[in-house]
Amino acid sequence: MDISVVIPLYNEAESLPELTAWIQRVMEQHSFSYEIILVDDGSKDTSWQVIMDLKKKNEQISGVKFRRNYGKSAALNVGFVAAQGDVVITMDADLQDSPDEIPALYDRVKNQGADLVSGWKQKRYDPPTKTIPTKLFNSVTRSMSGIHNLHDFNCGLKAYHKDVIKSIEVYGEMHRYIPVLAKWAGFTNIQEQIVQHYPRKYGTTKFGAGRFLKGFLDLLSIFFVGKFSKRPMHFFGPIGVISFLIGFFITFYLICEKLMSIAQGTPYRNVTDQPLFFLSLLTIVIGTQLFLTGFIAELIARNSSERNKYQIERVI
């Protein structure tokens, strides 16, 4: 199979017929063998009924329905597991991404050797409340990830070689940082393509302001896990050693001060009566705990078998 198109959706019943017909037209014009995987992320409208009706008309369409809303990352991950195409295209279901971009994206992955091609909506039709925070997060992500050639990490329109999507796991809010996940997985040929962005035709945006805080926390998680999961002591060790040494030298200073006062016959305070002693004790304990607890908890969470287990109601 040439192409798998993975489309996560939530309450997009109105746009699905037009979107799938558009994709079908593009595929047939270029003689691609393809599949369209529609992942219904617990929609409250008639999206699932529309998907079932569309499948009756086009056997290349398949659908997965979540019992409740898990989020875009979960929907993409399930779609990636199901995808069979040599090249996997992801796009949003709101008709703001153009299926006409698919042939060029496919060519760059299949024939030009790209591992991942991310779209860049150079001209956007989103309000400033969405575009300004997006630019800030893209700037931070570029700095932290070292992927300096991407302008829009969160663009829903992307193309992947099949090896990429079979090698990464998307969860939480990490769909924004799939290029970062791909890089940490060893796929370095990450490219960008300017794509057309259309105004939303039906419904309203499903994303709120809270997604930016969650996204930033996930970026920190990706950065830590990607860089230190194989050598966590490289992160926790220096912090623990510094904390421990601070406590040790404070304690050493207090003891030396007391011994000097005794030798000189001057008044002195007991070491345990001084606030600095308790500060040194705290830093020693913190330093020890950093060796024993922090990275262990992170590794346990990373290897949890439940992280990507979702209650799927039906699959057609």
Secondary structure, 3 states (H helix, E strand, C coil): CCEEEEEEECCCCCCHHHHHHHHHHHHHHCCCCEEEEEEECCCCCCHHHHHHHHHHHCCCEEEEEECCCCCHHHHHHHHHHHCCCCEEEECCCCCCECHHHHHHHHHHHHCCCCCEEEEECCCCCCCHHHHHHHHHHHHHHHHHHCCCCCCCCCCCCEEEEHHHHCCCCCCCCHHHHHHHHHHHCCCCCEEEEECCECCCCCCCCCCCCHHHHHHHHHHHHHHHHHHHCCCCHHHHHHHHHHHHHHHHHHHHHHHHHHHHHHHHCCCCCCHHHCHHHHHHHHHHHHHHHHHHHHHHHHHHHHCCCCCCCCCEEEEC
